[in-house]
Amino acid sequence: MTSNSRRDFLNTTGLITASTVLAGTVVPQIHAASDDTIHLGLVGCGGRGRGAALQALRADNRLELVAVGDAFQDRAQGYADALAKNASVSSRIKVGDKCFGDLDNYKKVIDALSPGDAVILASPPAFRPLHFEYAVNRGLHIFAEKPLAVDTPGCNRILKANELAKQKGLKCAVGLMMRHHNRTAEIVKVIQDGKIGDIIACNIYRKHGEMFPSFSFPQDATPLHKQLIGFQTFRWGNGGFCVDWLIHHKDVICWARGDYANAPIASVFGIGGRSVRTANDQLFDHADYEYQFADGVKMTAQLQHINSTHYYGGAWMFGTKGSAWLGEGIMSPKIYKGTKEHKDNIIWQPEAKNNDHYQEEHNRFYAAIRNNENWNEIDRGVEATLVSLMGRYATDSGLHVSYETAKKSEYVMAPGLDTWNLQSEAPVKPDENGSYLYTIAKPGITKEF
């Protein structure tokens, strides 16, 4: 896999000249160095959306939240009410009656904003391409949570919309927050400078107790309602075990190796399934992946969420001169001589001050809006998403999957999603016996490419 072919897939437009940018393009109002207020909209009021909205308000004291939406209107209203009682931000909560529900809530939130305003997209990842496209057309700066899609066609839709975002000069951030952790950035630099020598192998781990053992549903909840509430446990909703959960570790490793174009991943194979999980959904409780970079270096990844089992999380990079410990949630990364993790073997620790990387990504994003600085993380966010999708394609099918194969996939996880409302049929149907026992992926049978 060559760097050029990967760049072709990403449709990179970073070298567009100023004249091209301005020709026939509506340039949004830039809120820079003035008393201008940026209006903010929130689409998706789950845990990550709520966190992102509060971090945005803390990042810029001239930001006002003016519209909130969620599939479930009561959740949107509940969060707006909670923010209005938060003394630190209450004066800048101007939502009023702009709390919207149903699956067209994103249109109402975005339409309540003006070009040059900002929106947070934090609905289930299946909806991200649709929401991103609409926000770009509206001329908004965008903070999009990871992952950016749940299938390759969704990745392509994001990339196409991002071409217009670049032409409009829109600032676009992706919720891969480890990119904004000072100490992770420091260890990435020293790895790239050769501190551990030539990379020979990488290992990733996310092993802990059971996730999402059950959800509470309203008595009259339809199958679609249930799948929206429990979207993390359905492949169409969040992209699967590998996509939504492992994306941070993989992104940090790829970053340290020189990023996607300079250290491309060529292929992956893996295995996954259920050992003990009995919940009526599609979530695997374990999986194992072996990625291979184009230069032959392998990156393995172990995932497990089973109660009373060994906990371990983080990422290792092994080189000819030592090994590095880093990744999602590793606030104090380290470099060791050799491969043994022991305090006596530590040869490097970061000097940078620890920081709240969730907050920092918003600080930098809104500063870029204020100062009209180039800020677009979408291309590499799509690469991180696609590399993660490769893992799901491999475990679901039981086949070896190349990057080229993954990027050509035309399989759509949730056909017709653009036209759904809360009365629509659920994308995952009953089993062959007519009962709602959802079928998990079956290696050798399931194929998404």
Secondary structure, 3 states (H helix, E strand, C coil): CCHHHHHHHHCCCCCCCHHHHHCCCCCCCCCCCCCCCEEEEEECCCHHHHHHHHHHHHHCCCEEEEEEECCCHHHHHHHHHHHHCCCCCHHHECCCCCEECCCCHHHHHHHCCCCCCEEEECCCHHHHHHHHHHHHHCCCEEEECCCCCCCHHHHHHHHHHHHHHHHHCCCEEECCHHHHCHHHHHHHHHHHCCCCCCEEEEEEEEEECCCCCCCCCCCCCCHHHHHHHCHHHCHHHHCCHHHHHHHHHHHHHHHHCCCCCCCCEEEEEEEEECCCCCCCCCCCCEEEEEEEECCCCEEEEEEEECCCCCCEEEEEEEECCCEEEECCCCCCCEEECCCCCCHHHEEECCCCCCCCHHHHHHHHHHHHHHHCCCCECHHHHHHHHHHHHHHHHHHHHCCCEEHHHHHCCCCCCCCCHHHCCCCCCCCCCCCCCCCCCCCCCCCCCCCCC
